[in-house]
Amino acid sequence: MSMDTPFEQIKKKIIQGGTLPDGLTDNIPRRWEKIGDVLIIKLAPHLQRYRREIGRVYAEVLHCKTVLQEKHGISGVYREPHLEIIYGDKNTETIHMENRIRYMLDPQKIMFSSGNMDERIRMSRISKNNEIIVDLFAGIGYFTLPLAVYSRPQHIYACEINPLAYKYLCKNIVLNDVTTIVEPLLGDNRNVAPRNVADRIIMGYIKDTHTFLPTAFNCLKDKGGVIHYHEVLPNELLPDHLKKKLIDIAQKHNKKIRFLKYRHIKSYSPGVTHVVMDLLIKKI
């Protein structure tokens, strides 16, 4: 049995197969994202003409049915990825297993970040069983499903604006047997989220998240509750600038904030970090 790492196996197979001209093998990607049996890699421009051959080797070594190439990042209100098939099955729907939770999705059309796994695991044990939760940006159930499966709260309202992500959210609720806990809501959370019901709010969105805080405040019960607030900011603005921004917004809505926890989730780009803050919100 080979003791080589998967990357070493890939490199050897490419060299032995003569897939690339001499000197280019060192440029193949050392990192990838495997979602179910679909693989996502990023190739340098000078490797593009060999992309199908490279994709085939990665698929064989990593046991994937399809290899996608990242063209550029997530964009738009629907948070859509921009990927193209370079090798394998054109049907890119898959089931990704993580922490014994099943996520059905199409990685070519729906984002899934492995870098957020620790936060999904943290969310799985953060709720009490009598809580009502509103997930304002549920996606396919990234945080809703761990909460529902492991914490078994009283009820989760899962809001999602993207019709395709909503379709998978509904499927995943059934797939993970949490239909009695999770209620999916299709539409802009500013229109569909329930008011004055929540003990806890999940704000797993990273673009202008602060603009949705008034919606989150409206969702909370009169006595207040906890908000898990995600944001992406340059490192020099963390955490003090972010704290000040949140305090200012809260005061404008007659709320006060106590900062419970602050975590770095992952590097988003050079000098920019994805963070989450746990906020206890009360009336002034």
Phi, psi and omega in degrees: 000134184291136176264002180292150172291162176305320180295319178296323177296317179298313182298316179298317182295321178293317179295312182296326182275355182062033184294324184237152173297157179306138176095343182265344183299327181292348183264358181290152185293133176272345182239150178204170174235124179252118180243108188059235177251030175243134183248141176240125177230168176232123183252142176293154182307321184284357176258358187299322183293344180252014191298323181293317180295319178295315179302320180299316181294315178300318180297318181294314184288321186262006174057058180241148179275335184217143173241127178251146175253132177285124178265307168204178194287196180284142179212161173082168179301326182276001177052054185270135174282162178237097187226152175231147178285126174250346177199141167100201187296134178285342174277105186261009174292140183208171172241120180260129179259130177209127178054035179065020175251139181258124177247110173273135179194172171244102185298341177287338185241342185231134180285149171210118184254113176296335181294346179265010187300316181300322179290323176297321178293319178299317180297332184296340184236018189267342187262159172260158188286350178260007185276150168250130188237143171241120173261109187284339182225070193289331185059225179272004179112024185313309181258330179301314185294312176302319177300312184292318185289317188259321182271336179050056177293171181297316183199144173234125170266117185250106183267136177210130184272333183277117183302324180289315177300320178299320178301315179289326175302313180298317178296320183288331175298318177289316183302326182257010172057048178235031182294336180278348183253319189259131175245108180283142180230118181270126175139178176294126184300336178294341180254327190254343183292137180289152183255148173056038182237338198265140167271337186211138180237136174254124178240070184275055181230148189232020176232113181055040183303326184300334181291346180261000180299320176303322176297316179298317178300319180294330181286331184292151172297162181303326181286351181097193181171195185252137173242130172261104192255118179261147180202153173241124183214155172301144186303327183291347179263002183250138353265352193297314180298318180296316179300315180298317179299317181292320178298316180298315180295317181299316181298323178296340180248022178057041178238154171238150185242137165244127182276116184268318185203147179224126183225139166278128177269308178192163172289131181267320176197171182306122178078008182230135186231142172271121182234164172227139175240132173268122187240129172266120185252130176226161172288147174285000000 
